[in-house]
Amino acid sequence: MSILDNFFDKLWQQYSEISPQALAIHQLFENKGETLVNDHVAFRTFADSHISLDIVEDEILALGYRLLDSYQFEVKKLDARCYIHDQSPTKIFISELRWGELSEQAQAIIQDIIEQGHKTLSSPLIDQSSAGISPLLSAGRLWQLPSYADYQTLAAESEYAAWLSVWGLRANHFTLFVNHLKRDPELSQVVELLQQQGYELNDAGGVIKGKQADLLIQASTMADTCLIDFKDAGKQPISSCYYEFAQRFTQENGQLYQGFVPSSADKIFESTSMKSILGGVASDDDN
């Protein structure tokens, strides 16, 4: 198995453990005879830290990826980059939070998280199975679980920061590449099937985000939830990960568009919003 296969297998194992709907959706399509292809995987990070975009980029480049494009999300205070690989259809999307633009209280919480993580990383993370490549992007939470009070403080300003404070570095979502489906090759068909199966979909900006003229349309489930055992509040439901679906269209040069549409991606971030998820709890995890 290649280094790249090892990388994605570990990410998928971590992801599916706290996102059981992803396994169920895979089974749904496999039962229809489909071979699933992943369009992209995404990560969340903190800027100006030991896990900033500039630092984790080294791991991506070591896997043979190259930078495709950069994006900004001003309302959410995020910067992001997309990477592509000549031998893999799976793109990597990494964003980072400009946490220095949050309130002083939120900054103090994140500063403590960053300092804890820096101490954890004082000894290099080496995974022998990945031929010496540091598995930083699958390292999980490198700091102690924050208090529920701190989690709520972060969530009030940045759901992104709150999610990252609990889950750390791991795949935030995987994405089904709709173009490769044989029975349901249109995103509208996939959405209809998922709704028939009872999955709650992210409807921020519409269930299907973007239009064919954008060369990319997307949809996503709302994230699963996990019960997290906080020292100050006991077990509380926290959003974990979601599953995304992407259909790409051909450019004038005859090649499929490989980038992202910021206005659509901005709405996809809402898939981990606890405001829409509190209806149920999927699993238990105290990571």
N, C-alpha and C positions, 0 to 999 in steps of 0.2 A: 504494500500500500504506500502511496506517495506521501510526502510531507504535507501536501495540500489536502489530501484525503484525510489524514490524521487530524489536521487543523479543523476541518469542517465537521468531522465525526464527533470530536470533543465538544465543539460548540453546540451541535444538535442534541447531544446527550444532556448537556446542562439546560438547554432551552426547553426541551420536551418534558423534563422532570417538573418544571414549574408552569408548563403550558400544555396540559393534557389535551386541549382542543386541537392542537396541531397534529398530534398522533391520530386523533379521531378523523380529522379532515383528510389526512394522508390515506387512512384506511378507506374512507368514503370514495376517493378517486381511484385508488388501487383496485377496489372491488368493481369498478367500471372498466378495468383493464388498462388504466393509464400508467405511463411511466412518468414520474414527476421530476421536473427540472427546477432548480432554485435560481431565481433571478438575482436576488441580492440578499445580503445579510447586513444588519445595522448595529452600531455600537454607540453608546453615550459616554462622554468623558467630561472632565473638568479642565478648563484652560489654565495656564500658568501653574501647572502641577507636574508631578511625577508620571501622570497618565494623560498628559495633554496630547492634542492631536499630533504635534510635531514629534513627540516621543513614540507614540504607538505606531506612527507611520513607518518607523524603521522595521517593525515586525511585518507589516504589509509588504513593503518593498522586498524584504528578504524572501517572501513567498513567491516572488516573481510578478507582483502587481506593479502597475504604473498609474500615476495620477491622470485622471480624465478631466475633472473640472472641480471648481470650488463654488460654494453657495453661502449665502447669508440669510439669517432669519432674524430680523431686527426686533420684532415684537417679543420673541422668545429668547432673545439675547444669545443666539447660537451662530457659530460658524461651522461649516461642514465641507467635507471633501469626498469625492467618489473615485474609486480605483477600479481598474479593469485588468483582466488577465488574458493573455493571448491563447491560453490552453484551457480556459474555463469560462462557462457562461455566467458564473456567479460573480457579480460585482460586490464590492465592499463599500459601504456608506458609513462614514464616521463623522459624528458631530461633537462639538465641545461647547460647554456653557461658559459664557463670559461672566463668571460669578462675581467679579469685582464690581459689576453694575447693579447688584442686588443691595438690599438694606444692610446696615452694619450688623444687625442681629443675624441675618442669614449668612453674611460673609464670615462671621465668627464661627458659626457651626461648620461651615465648609472648610475654613482654615484648619480647624481641629481635625477634621476628617483627612485632609491632605497631609498634615503632619504625622498622623498615625500611619497612613499609607506609606509615607516616605521611610519611616522606621522599618516597616515590614519589608520593604524592598531593599534594605541595606545589604541583604544577601541576594545575589541574582537568582531569579526563578529559572531553573533549567529543567527542561523536560527531555529526558533521553530519547523518548519515542519520537520526538520531532527533530532529531538530528541536531540538537544544540540550539534550536531556535527558542528564544524566551517566550513562554506561553502567556504573555501579559494580557492578551485580549480574552483569555479564558480564566483569568486569575480570580474572578469573583470579587467579593468584598474584601479589601485589604485593610480594613479598619473595623473597629467594634461597631456593632449595631447601634445606631443612634437611639436616643430616647424617643418615645412616641411624641412627646411635646416638641422636640426638635424636628421630627419628621413633619409634623403639622405646620410648624413655622415655615419650613422650606416649601411645603405644598401650597401654602397661601400665596407665595410669590412665584414659585417655579415648580410645577409638577415634575418637570424633567429632573431638577435637583433632588427632589424628594425620592423619586424612583431610584436614581443613581446612588443615593445615600444608603439605601437598603440592599440593592442588588449588585452594585459594583460593576466590574468589567466582565461582561458576558454578552452574548447575542441578545439584542433587544427584540428582534423579530427576524424570521426567515420569510421568504416571499415566493409564492408559487408563480412560475413563469407560464402564464396562460397560453401563450403562443404555441407551446409544445403539446397542449392537450388535443386529443383527436376527437373526442365526443362533445366536448364543450369548449371550443376554441375561441369563444367570445367572452369577455369579462361579464357582460350582461347575463350570459347563461350561467356562469359560475355564481354570480350574486343571487340569481333566482334559486339555484340549487341550495345554496347555503341558507337562504331565508326559509326555504321549504323544510330544511332540516332543523330549524329553530335557532340558528346562530345569530347572536346580536352583532350587527355590523355598525361600524363607525359612520354616522351620518353627518358629521361636521362638514359643511360645504357640499353636502350631497353624498349619497352612498358611493356612487362612482365619481371619483375626483379627476378633473381634467377632461379633455376632449381630443378627438383624433388629430385635430390641427396642432395640438401640443406634442404629438408623436408618442405620448405615453398617457395611459389611463390607469387608475389604481383604485383599489378598495381594500378594506381590512376589517377583521373582526375587532370587537372590543377585547381588551386583555382579560385573561383569566385572573383569578384572585387567589392569594394564599394567605393562610393565617400565620402571622408573624408574632412571636412571643416577645413583647417589649417588657423590659424590667419595670417600667413605671406604669404600664397600662394593661399588662397581660396580652392575650392573643387578640390581634386586630386584623381585619381583612385589608390586604394591600394588593394593588394591581401588580401583576407579574409581566407576562409577555403576550403578544398578539401575533396573528398570522396575517400576512399581506398577500395581495394578488395583483399582478401587473401584466398589462397587455401593451406591447410596443408596436410601433408602426414604422413603415419604411420611409427613409429619407429620400431626397431627390437623387442621391448617389446610389440608390439601390440597397443600402445597408440599413439594418434596423437601428433606430435611435437607441443609444446606450446611456444617456444621461438621465437627469431628474428634472422635475418641474417644481421650483420652490413653492409656488402657491398651493400645489397639491400636497407636497411633502409636509408643509406647515400644518395642514389639517390631519395628516396621518399621525403626527405626533400626539394628537388628541386621543389616540387609541388606548393610552394608559391612564386616561383621566379617571380618577376615582369617583367623580360626580355621577358618571354614567354606569359605573361598574358595581356599586354597592348592593345590587340585587341578589348576589349569591357568592359563595366561596367555593373554589374548585378543589383546593388541596391544602395540606399543611406543610410548612417549611419554616425553619428558623435560621436559615443561612444569613 
